[in-house]
Amino acid sequence: MNLKPETHRQIDEVIPHYPVKRSAVLPLLHLIQEDAGYLSNEAIEWVAQKLELQPINVYEVVTFYPMFRQQPIGRRHVKVCRTLSCALLGGYKTCAAFEEAFHTHRGEVSPDGEVTIEFVECLASCGTAPVVMIDDELHEKVDVAKAGELVKQIKAEAAARR
């Protein structure tokens, strides 16, 4: 498995913390996804072998939890809350604004590879809806205008890297 040496070290440290190896599935999947960006079939099979499980046992976990991704995503991950408070206060319009600005649809990678936009369930900030999480940063009260500001920021950061 092509992971950073630090990730391999963390994996080797995590496993002994569990009385049954199988219990380390979630932490290992999180570490691998953090390093690789998603969980490939190779990663699923590697975790199964590492924990002495059948690949289907790991695949069941990967497909059950929505935080795990089986496909690569864009460099930036835009997650728009779609639960009741956010939906009522414009979350769907906010999401549409991101899709239009990046010329992509939810769940897809933008043509420039920069962004993936997704609807997610509750980001736990109902009082400041609609909320958007970009990578690990929470943005509150994101209406269409504020979405436009965030889009400009993301595009400027992308241009600066080029």
N, C-alpha and C positions, 0 to 999 in steps of 0.2 A: 504494500500500500504506500503510495507516494504522498507522505505527510511530512511536515516539518519535524525535525528531531525533538523539539519541545513538545509537540503533540504526542509523539510516541512515548516520551517520558511521562507525560501526564496520564496517558492511558495505562501505562505500566504501574503507576502509583495508585490509580483509582481502583483497579480490579481487586486488590487484596482487602479493600475496605468493606467488601461485601462477603457475608458468610457463604453465599451461593453465587457463583460466577454470573449466572443468568441475570442477576439483579443489577449488574453493571451495564446492561444494554443501553438504557437512556443516557447515562453520562457519556458513554463512548460515542453514541450517535451525535450528541451535542458537540463533543470535542472535534469529531471528524467534520461535521457540517461547518463549524466555525473556521476550521482550517481550509477545507476544500470548497466551501460555498454551497454544497449540496451533497446528497447521499447517492452515489452511483450504485449500480448493481455490484460492482467490484467491492465497494465499501461494505455493502450489506453482507456479502459473502465473507469478507475479511473479518468483520465483527463476529459473525457466526462461528468461524473457525477459531478465532481468538477466545471465544467464550464457550467453546465446545457445544454449540447448538446447531440445529438445522437452519439453513438460510431462511426458510419460511417463517421461523420463529422471530427472526429479526425483521423480516419484511412486514409481518403483522404489526409490529410496533411502529415502523416507519409510516405505514399507511393509516394507522389509527390516529396518530397525533398530527394536527394540522401545522405545527411549527416545523415539521420536517419537510424538506424539499427533495424531490427526486430528479429535478432538472436544474441546470444552471440558471441563475438569475442575472439581471443587470448589475452593474457596479454599485448602483444605489437602489435601495429597496424602499419603496413608498407604500406604506400600509394605511389604508383609510378605513376607519371604523364604520361599520354598517348597522350597528345595533340601534335600538329604538331612539334614544336621545339624539344620536348623531344623524340618523336618517331623517327625523322630524325637523332637525335644524339645518339640513342641507348637505349632508354627507354624500348623497348620490350625485349632486351637482358638483361638489368638490372633486369627487373621483373622476367625473366626466371632464372636468377642467384639466386635470393631470393627464388623462388619456389623450385629449386633444392636443395639448402642448407638446407631448412627447411622441405623438403619432403612433400610439400603440393601444392595445386593449389590455384589460386586466388579465394577469397571469402570463403575459407575453413579455419578451425582452424588446425594448425599443430598438428601432433600426440601427441606431448608433451604438447599441450595446450598453448604454449608460444606465437605463432605468427599467425596473420591473414594478408594476403597480398591482396591488392586490387589495381586495376587501378583506377585512379581518373582523373577528368577533371582539367585542368589548375591549377597549384599551384602558378601561377603568378611570375615565375622567369625564363622566357623564355631565357634570356641572359646567364643563367648558367645551361642550360639543359645538360643532363637529371637530373631532380630533384626528390627527394624522401622525404616524410615526415614520420618520425617515431614518433608515438604518436603526440606530438605538436612541434617537432624539425625538421626544414627544413635542408636538406642536398643537396648541389649543386654539379654539375658535377659528378654525380654518375655513373661511368662506371662499368663494370663487376668487375674490380679489387677493386674499392672503395666499391662496394656492398659486396665483400668478407670481407673487413675490418669491415664493419658495422655488418655483420653476426657474425664475431668473437666476437665483442663487445657485441652484444645481448646475444650470447650463454654464454659468460663469466659472464655477469650480472645474467643470469638465474642460472648458476652453483653456484654463490656466495650466492644466496637466499636459496639454498637447504641445 
